[in-house]
Amino acid sequence: MLTGISPLLSPELLKVLCEMGHGDEIVLADSNFPAASHARRLVRADGIGMLALLSGILPLFPLDSYDASSFVVMAVVPGDPVEPVIWPEYQALLKKHSPQTALVQLERFAYYERARQAYAIVATGETARYANVILKKGCVL
């Protein structure tokens, strides 16, 4: 038993986070993302929302302070009327856990390509649209 670690982080996910080195990336994928077909390593977090998962990961996982794109979301496709309601929540979490980090948007197909190169993809139960996040790990001090 451990203290200070969210019970939403499975042993498999904790292992992946620990294995990752500086500059490695992990994708937290919403329920619409093609996680299984894009992943080199797939971790399931079914039924867990993105905000809860990020709230568990960000205290344990420093974001890369040397890369301006260490917290990346998929940009809204031009013409899509969706307003990503979860992004302000992401910005609040960043302000709390990594205030020097900005939310960066990446075009859909460039996002998919970057996700294919990620160390792992976590398939979540998040249903909000445009909720996918790529995190780039920084140095653990």
N, C-alpha and C positions, 0 to 999 in steps of 0.2 A: 504494500500500500504506500502511496506517495501523497504528500500534501502540496498544495499550491499548483497543482496541475488539473486542468479541467477534466472531469470525468467523460466529456464528449470526445476527447482525444484517445483513440484506440491505441493499444500497444503497437499495432502495425504502423499507424500514422506517426507515433512518437519515434519509432525506429527509423522511419524515412527521414523525419526532421533531423534526427541525430546524425544520420549518415551523410546528409548533405553538407557540402563544403561551401566556402565563400564563393559567391558567384553562381552557384547552382540555383535553379528555379523550380518552383512547384506551382501547379495550377489548381486553384480551388474552383471547380466547375459547377455551374448551376445545373438543374435537372434537364435542361434542353441541350446542353453541350454534348457533342459526340465523344465523350470521355474514353470509352473502351476502344474505339477505332483510332484514337490519337495517342494513347498512352504507351510509353515504354514500360512504366510501372503504374498500375492502377490500384488505388486505395479506395475502398467503399466507405462512405459516411452517409448512408441512406437515412433519410428522415431528419437530418441535422441541417439547420439553416446556416447561411453564410455568416451572419453577424455573430451567432453563438460560436461558430468554428473559429472565426477570426479573433474573437475575444479570448479564446483559449490559446491560439497560436502566437499572436503578437507579443505577449509578455515573455515568451520563450525563444523567440526567433527574431534576431536583429535584422532589419532590412539593410540592404547594401547602400551605405552612405556615399559611395564613390560613383554610383550610377543613378542618374536622375529618373530612370525608368525602373525603379525597384518595386513599384506597386502599379500594375497595369490592368486596365479594364478594356473590354471590347467596345470600341466606339459604336454609337448608334448608326446603323446603315442609313445612308442618305435617303430621305423620303419616308422612313419609318416614323410614324407619329408617336412612338413610345418615349416617355420621359422616364429615365431610370431612377425610380424612387429610392433605390437603395444607396445610390452614390453619396448623398449627404450623410448617411449613416457611416459609410466608409471613411469619409473625411473626418467625422467626429472620432472614430477609432484611431485614425492616423494622428490626429492632434493629441490624443491621449498617450499613445504608445510610441510614436515615431514622428514628432512634430516637424522635423526637417524634410519629411517625405511628402511629395505631392502625388495626387492621383493623375496618372497619365493614360490617355486614350490611344488605342491602336486600332487601325482599320481591320475589319472582320477577317479577311483572308491572311493578312500579315499576322494577326493574332493566332489563327489556327496554325500557321507555320511555326511560330515561336512556341506554341503549346506542344507541338510534336517533338521539339527539342528539349522540353522540360525534363528534369530528373524524375518527376512523378506527377500524376494527375489524381486529384481527389474528387470523386463523384459524390456530390452532396444532394440533399433533398430540397435545395433552395428553388423556389418557384418564381421569384422576382425575375423580370426580364433584364438582360444585360447585367447580370450579377457576377459573371465570371471574373476571377482575379488571378493575375500572375504575381507571385512574390519572389523576389531575388534575395537570397540569403546574404547577409553581411558577415563581418568578423565577430566572433564571440570573444568578448574581452575578459 
